[in-house]
Amino acid sequence: RAYSEQFDGYFPAPSQRDKPVVAGFYAPLLLETGYLPEPASLYCPASPPKGRLPSLATTTCRTERSAPPKVADLSFVYGYTLGYVSHGEYRPVRCLNRSTYAVMADPPLENVAAGGEHVRGPHGCRGQNVLFEDGHVTYLTCVKLPSTDDDLFLNRLGHVAPGVDRDDSVVARGTTPITSRP
């Protein structure tokens, strides 16, 4: 939240010149700008890193559908919100202190397709830790968000893509390209 307090309430978001980027761009951004002191804060101890964290400069994709090879090392960081699309334009997430809007979570084991309430995260597929916009963390044993019935990893259209409106939270693996389409 310290970051959002410095940036008019917005959580880390790709700049227009950096797009397209992958969802894990936030990890090197927070480290390189000093908001986090060490990489250990970026991943669940149950899923230790398999490689080195890439630099922010290497998180840019060649296209919206392909990520550069170096970002594979972002697969171990917490999943991050993909923002949302409004009137055809990508929008970053602004902190409104919502207790039902997921900002980060243990990443799904792989990018998922629509369907089912089964758990898709680490911890033996028994659940995932989820950080909500108001700062509280909850361990969920299903992918449905409390009180909203929204899927943690899919938008309301059933895609791993930005939300369809500002209340449609989608958390994706660090290697997922952030597109301008819901």
N, C-alpha and C positions, 0 to 999 in steps of 0.2 A: 504494500500500500504506500510505502514511502515514495516509490516511483510515481504513482498516480497523483500524489499530493504535489509533486513538482511539475507535473504535466497537465494541469487543468482538469484533473480527475480521470484522465485516460490511462488505461493499462498499456504496457508496451505494445506498439503497433508498427507494422512496416510503413516506411515512408513511401510516397508515390514513386520516388526514383528507385527504391529498392525492390519494387514488385516485379515479378512474383517472388516470394520467398517461401520458406517452409515454416511450419508452425513452431518449430524449435528455435527460431531466430531469437526468441526472448532470452534464451540461456546465455549465449555469448554476449548479448547486449547488456544484460544485468551484471555480468562479471566484468566486462570491459569498461563499463561506466562506474563501477565501484558500488553498485547497489547490493551486490552479494559478495561476501569476502572469499568464498571458496565454492568449487563445483559440487561438493557433497550436499548442498542444500537443493540441488536440482534433480535429484533422483531418489527413488525409494530404496532404503537399505536392503529390501528384499530383492531388488533388481539392480545389482551393481553395474557400473558402466563396463562396456566391452571395448572401449577405445577412448581416444582423447577427444575432448570437446573441440569442435572446429571454431575458427574465428568467425566473427559476425560477417565479414566480407565474403565468406564461402557459403553463406546460407541462401544466397540468391539462386533461383532456378533458371535454367535455360528457357524453359517454357512453363506455362501453368500446369502442365501435366508431367513434367520430368524434373527431378531433383539432381543436382550434381552429386557425384559419388561420395564426396567428403562428408555430406550431411548424414550418411548412414550412421555416423557416430552420435547423432541426435536421437536415435531410436530409444535410448535408455533414459532420457530426461522425462520429467513429468509431462503429460500431455497438456496442451494449452488451447485456450479458446480460439476459434477461427474467426471471431467477429461476426458480422452479418452484412447482408446486402439490402439496401433500401433504394428504390427507384433506379435500379441497375448499377448503383455505385457501392463499392466496398466501404464499410464503416467499421472503425475500431470500437472497442468496448469502453464505455465510460463507467466509472464506478458510481453506482447508484445505491450501494449498500444493500443490495437485494440478498435475502437469505436463501433464495431458490435458484440463483444464477451461478452455474459452475464456471470457474475460471481456469482451474487446473485440476488434474487428477492423475492417478497412476494410469499410464497409457494402456490402451487396449493391446492385446498381444499382437494383433495385426489389424490393418484397416478392415473394417467390417462392413457387411452388407446388411440391409434392413431385415428385421425379423427377430422375434423372440425376446424374452426378458432375461435370458441367461447372462451370467457374468462373463465379461470378455477381458478382464484385466489380469494382473499378476496375482500373487497370493494363492496359488493353486486354483485359480479361476473361482475363488470363493468370494471375491469382492475387491473393491478398490477404495482408496482414500480419495476424497474429493474436497478441494478448497473452494469455498463459495465466496462470492463478491463481498459479503459483509465480514469476511475474515475467519469464519468458523470452518472447521474441518470435520467431515463425517465419513465414517467407513460404511459404504453401501454394499449390500449383498446382491443387488440387482442393478441393472443399467437405467432404471427409471428414476428420475429425480423426485425427491419428496415434494408433495403438495402440487406438482405440476403434471406429472405423468409423462414428461418429455424424456426422450432417450438421451443419455449422457453423451453418446458418441455419434449420433445422427441428427440431422436437422429434421424439421417437420415434414419434409418431402422424402425422408428416408435416405438421405445422402450424407457422406462424409464430406461436408462442404460448409461454407459459412451459413449462419442462420438465415431464416427468411424474414426476420424482423428483430428488433433489439432485445426481445425477450426469449428468443430461440437460441439457447446456449448449445454449442457443439465443441467438445474437447477432442483433439486429434493427436496422434503420434507426432513427435518432433520432426519426422521426415515427410509429413503430409504437406504438399504445396497449398498455400492459401490462394484461392482463386477469387475471381470477381463474380462468380455465379453461385447461387444457392443450390 
